[in-house]
């Protein structure tokens, strides 16, 4: 593998989400997308041809290519660790879709294997690197709300079976609103407050089966394996706190809500599942809210892969790190544990609070 120039990238998993990754990564000059792999070879070929990627085929063929230094794992959650371990065994660094793993030990072992091999693991979501959330983090860092103290987040929707043609996996072990949506909100909160240390939570499940509402399987029923509503009180090592809910069982949709309050005011952030969106600042003593226009990178998924690539070439440590993703996973599992056990749960892992990106950070810039 070369230690200079753009970083070679391969993708495992040619499903729906690969479109946005491929569209963006093939436009970033610090990356060279070389291969698309999938169990469905026709699907791999289709995606490679659609985005002018030079090669496609099996996972083994991808892993045998020396020029590929980062493999982007877009498989379903239950095989993330299995695939990531194969990537590491082949001597390549990992960018994984979220969640990093389905249990704490698997996440810890994966990071240890990568460290022993001198490789890196980074993980979605990289939406937190976009202009929307980063602008908000810079506003908090410069004191716009004074000392930040509390947060409230909410994701309430009826459920993705209304629009997703194959929603089964979103209700399977390793998903549900907690592990599918939770990483976006908890990652943003860790960027704002730092590491979590304690959880108290409750949960419920409205239906044992759901009905697909669109696509070729419309009308088909499938089982619900996980709770479809979690509500949690989150305490941070810093003494700050947040209330957060994740739900697939609300007829009234209220998604994307993140509010962070401090000694001088409240900041309403954009949806953490997007890369853009302005923030609104409400300050004590002022009747007129201030709109803080998002500035910085508006590029989408794949931005974190660029950050990882630059780290491999000697830049700052990747922000969407495996350590951060592991801590977020630990926190989400603590929410599940607390709800199931009906008692408070400590979060024993920790992570440093990330530093906001400079407004000038741009994954579309050629730096390598």
C-alpha positions in Angstrom: 0.0 0.0 0.0 1.2 3.5 -0.9 1.9 6.0 1.9 1.3 9.0 -0.3 -1.4 10.4 -2.6 -5.1 9.7 -2.7 -6.3 6.7 -0.7 -7.7 3.6 -2.4 -11.2 2.6 -1.2 -13.4 -0.4 -1.7 -17.0 -0.8 -0.8 -18.7 -4.0 0.6 -22.5 -3.8 0.2 -24.2 -2.4 -2.9 -27.6 -1.7 -1.3 -29.6 1.5 -1.3 -27.2 3.4 1.0 -24.3 2.7 -1.3 -25.7 5.3 -3.8 -25.0 8.3 -1.6 -21.6 7.0 -0.5 -20.6 6.3 -4.1 -21.9 9.6 -5.4 -19.9 11.5 -2.9 -16.7 9.4 -2.6 -16.2 9.2 -6.3 -16.1 13.1 -6.3 -13.6 13.5 -3.4 -10.1 13.9 -4.8 -8.4 12.4 -1.7 -10.2 9.1 -2.4 -10.0 6.6 -5.3 -12.9 4.2 -5.3 -11.6 1.1 -6.9 -14.0 -1.8 -6.2 -17.6 -2.6 -5.3 -18.3 -6.0 -3.7 -21.6 -7.6 -2.9 -23.0 -11.1 -2.4 -25.3 -10.2 -5.3 -22.7 -9.9 -8.1 -25.2 -8.3 -10.5 -25.9 -5.6 -7.9 -22.2 -4.9 -7.4 -21.7 -4.6 -11.2 -24.7 -2.3 -11.5 -23.4 0.1 -8.8 -19.9 0.0 -10.1 -21.0 0.9 -13.7 -23.4 3.6 -12.5 -20.6 5.4 -10.7 -17.7 4.6 -13.0 -15.9 2.4 -10.4 -13.3 0.4 -12.3 -13.9 -3.1 -10.8 -16.6 -5.1 -9.0 -17.0 -8.6 -7.7 -16.7 -10.7 -4.5 -15.4 -9.6 -1.1 -12.4 -11.9 -1.5 -11.5 -10.2 -4.8 -11.8 -6.8 -3.1 -9.6 -7.7 -0.1 -6.9 -9.0 -2.4 -6.3 -5.6 -4.0 -3.2 -4.0 -2.4 -4.1 -0.5 -3.5 -7.2 -0.5 -1.4 -6.3 0.9 2.1 -9.9 1.6 3.4 -12.9 -0.7 3.1 -16.3 0.9 3.6 -18.6 -1.7 5.2 -22.2 -1.1 4.2 -23.6 -4.5 5.2 -26.5 -5.1 7.5 -25.8 -4.6 11.3 -25.7 -8.2 12.4 -22.6 -8.9 10.1 -20.7 -5.6 10.7 -18.2 -7.2 13.0 -17.7 -10.3 11.0 -17.0 -8.3 7.8 -14.8 -5.8 9.7 -12.6 -8.6 11.1 -12.1 -9.9 7.6 -11.1 -6.4 6.4 -8.6 -6.1 9.2 -7.2 -9.5 8.6 -6.5 -8.4 5.0 -4.5 -5.5 6.3 -6.9 -2.7 5.6 -8.6 0.0 7.7 -12.3 0.1 8.2 -15.1 2.6 7.8 -18.2 0.9 9.1 -21.8 1.9 8.9 -23.5 2.1 12.3 -23.8 0.5 14.7 -20.1 -0.6 15.1 -21.3 -3.9 16.7 -24.2 -5.4 18.5 -22.5 -6.0 21.8 -19.7 -4.4 23.8 -17.2 -7.3 23.7 -17.4 -7.5 19.9 -16.7 -3.8 19.6 -13.8 -3.9 22.1 -12.3 -7.0 20.4 -12.6 -5.4 17.0 -10.8 -2.2 18.0 -8.1 -4.3 19.8 -7.5 -6.4 16.6 -7.2 -3.2 14.5 -4.7 -1.6 17.0 -2.6 -4.8 17.1 -2.4 -4.7 13.3 -1.6 -1.0 13.2 -4.9 -0.3 11.4 -7.8 2.1 12.1 -11.5 1.7 12.6 -13.9 4.6 12.0 -17.6 4.5 12.0 -20.8 6.3 11.0 -22.5 8.5 11.5 -20.5 11.2 9.8 -23.5 13.5 9.6 -22.1 15.1 12.7 -19.1 16.3 10.6 -21.4 18.4 8.3 -21.9 22.1 8.4 -25.2 21.9 10.4 -24.0 20.2 13.5 -20.4 21.5 13.3 -21.7 25.1 13.2 -23.8 24.4 16.3 -20.8 22.9 18.1 -18.7 26.0 17.2 -21.5 28.2 18.6 -21.5 26.2 21.9 -17.7 26.3 22.1 -17.5 30.0 21.8 -20.1 30.5 24.6 -23.3 31.5 22.7 -25.4 29.7 25.3 -23.0 30.2 28.2 -22.1 27.1 30.0 -24.0 24.2 28.4 -26.0 22.2 31.0 -28.9 20.2 29.5 -30.3 18.8 26.3 -33.5 17.4 24.9 -33.8 15.3 21.8 -36.7 13.6 20.2 -37.2 11.2 17.3 -40.9 10.2 17.0 -42.2 8.6 13.8 -44.9 6.0 12.9 -42.3 3.6 11.5 -40.2 3.0 8.4 -42.4 0.2 7.1 -44.6 2.9 5.7 -42.0 3.9 3.1 -39.2 1.3 3.1 -39.8 -1.6 0.7 -37.8 -4.1 2.9 -38.1 -2.8 6.5 -37.6 -6.2 8.3 -34.0 -5.5 9.3 -35.0 -2.2 10.9 -37.1 -4.2 13.5 -34.6 -7.0 14.0 -32.0 -7.5 16.7 -29.4 -4.8 16.2 -31.8 -2.2 14.9 -35.1 -0.7 16.1 -35.2 3.1 16.7 -32.5 2.8 19.4 -29.7 1.3 17.3 -30.8 2.5 13.9 -31.5 6.2 14.8 -29.9 6.5 18.3 -26.3 6.8 17.0 -27.1 10.1 15.2 -28.5 11.8 18.4 -26.1 10.3 20.9 -23.1 11.1 18.8 -24.2 14.7 18.6 -24.6 14.8 22.4 -21.2 13.4 23.0 -19.8 16.1 20.7 -21.6 18.6 22.8 -21.0 17.2 26.4 -18.4 14.5 26.2 -18.6 11.0 27.6 -21.7 9.5 29.1 -21.5 7.9 32.6 -25.0 6.9 33.6 -28.4 5.9 32.1 -32.0 5.5 33.3 -34.5 4.4 30.7 -37.8 2.8 29.9 -39.1 1.1 26.7 -42.2 -0.4 25.0 -43.3 -2.2 21.9 -46.6 -1.3 20.4 -47.1 -4.3 18.0 -45.5 -7.7 17.6 -45.9 -7.6 13.9 -45.8 -4.8 11.3 -47.2 -4.5 7.7 -45.1 -3.3 4.8 -46.8 -0.2 3.3 -45.1 0.2 0.0 -43.2 -1.5 -2.8 -43.5 -5.1 -4.2 -44.0 -6.6 -0.7 -46.9 -4.2 0.2 -49.3 -5.8 2.6 -46.8 -8.5 3.9 -46.4 -8.9 7.6 -43.1 -9.3 9.4 -42.1 -9.8 13.1 -40.9 -7.1 15.4 -38.0 -8.4 17.5 -37.1 -5.3 19.5 -38.7 -2.4 21.5 -40.0 0.3 19.3 -39.8 3.1 21.8 -37.0 4.0 24.2 -36.9 7.0 26.5 -33.8 7.8 28.6 -32.3 10.2 31.0 -28.6 10.5 30.1 -26.0 11.7 32.6 -22.5 12.8 31.4 -19.1 12.6 33.2 -19.1 16.4 33.1 -22.3 16.6 35.3 -24.5 17.6 32.3 -27.6 15.7 31.3 -30.0 15.0 28.5 -33.5 13.6 28.0 -33.8 11.6 24.8 -36.5 9.5 23.1 -36.4 7.2 20.0 -39.7 5.9 18.7 -41.2 4.0 15.8 -44.7 4.1 17.3 -45.9 7.7 17.2 -48.7 8.7 14.8 -47.5 12.3 15.1 -44.0 12.6 13.6 -41.6 14.8 15.4 -38.1 13.9 14.2 -34.8 15.8 14.2 -35.3 17.7 17.5 -32.1 18.6 19.4 -32.1 21.4 21.9 -29.1 22.3 24.1 -29.6 24.8 26.9 -27.0 26.6 29.0 -26.7 29.4 31.5 -27.3 32.1 28.9 -29.7 30.5 26.4 -30.9 27.6 24.3 -29.6 26.5 21.0 -32.0 24.5 18.6 -29.8 22.4 16.4 -30.6 21.0 12.9 -31.5 17.3 12.4 -28.4 15.2 13.3 -29.3 12.8 10.6 -28.4 15.4 8.0 -25.3 17.3 7.1 -26.9 20.7 6.9 -29.4 23.0 8.5 -29.2 26.3 10.4 -29.4 26.6 14.2 -31.6 29.0 16.2 -30.3 30.7 19.3 -32.7 31.8 22.1 -31.1 34.0 24.7 -32.5 35.0 28.1 -33.8 38.6 28.0 -34.2 38.7 24.2 -37.6 38.2 22.5 -36.1 37.8 19.1 -34.3 34.5 18.3 -31.1 34.6 16.3 -30.6 32.3 13.3 -27.0 30.9 13.1 -26.5 30.1 9.4 -24.7 26.8 8.8 -21.2 27.2 7.4 -18.6 24.6 6.4 -19.0 21.3 4.6 -22.3 20.4 3.1 -21.0 17.2 1.5 -22.8 14.1 2.6 -22.0 10.5 3.6 -18.5 9.6 2.9 -17.1 12.7 4.5 -15.9 10.6 7.4 -14.0 8.3 5.0 -12.1 11.4 3.8 -11.3 12.3 7.4 -10.1 8.8 7.9 -8.0 8.8 4.7 -6.3 12.0 5.8 -5.5 10.5 9.2 -3.9 7.6 7.5 -1.7 10.0 5.6 -0.5 11.7 8.9 -3.3 14.2 9.5 -5.2 14.6 12.8 -6.8 11.5 14.3 -10.2 10.8 12.6 -13.1 12.4 14.5 -15.6 9.7 13.7 -13.4 7.2 15.4 -14.0 3.6 16.4 -13.5 4.6 20.0 -16.2 7.2 19.8 -18.6 4.8 18.1 -17.8 2.1 20.7 -18.7 4.6 23.5 -21.9 5.5 21.7 -22.8 1.8 21.3 -22.0 1.2 25.0 -24.4 4.1 25.8 -27.2 2.8 23.6 -26.8 -0.7 25.0 -27.0 0.8 28.5 -30.3 2.4 27.5 -31.6 -1.0 26.5 -30.2 -2.6 29.6 -31.7 0.0 31.9 -35.1 -0.3 30.3 -35.1 -4.1 30.5 -33.9 -4.2 34.1 -35.9 -1.2 35.2 -32.9 0.3 37.0 -30.1 2.8 36.4 -27.1 1.5 34.5 -23.5 2.9 34.6 -21.6 3.4 31.3 -18.0 2.3 32.0 -16.3 3.3 28.8 -15.2 6.8 28.1 -14.0 9.0 25.2 -12.6 12.5 24.8 -15.1 15.2 23.7 -14.3 15.9 20.0 -13.0 19.4 19.0 -15.3 21.2 16.5 -13.9 21.3 12.9 -12.7 24.6 11.5 -15.2 26.2 9.2 -12.7 25.7 6.4 -12.7 21.9 6.6 -13.7 20.5 3.3 -13.7 16.9 2.1 -13.9 18.0 -1.5 -10.5 19.8 -1.2 -7.5 18.0 -2.6 -5.0 17.6 0.2 -3.1 14.4 -0.4 
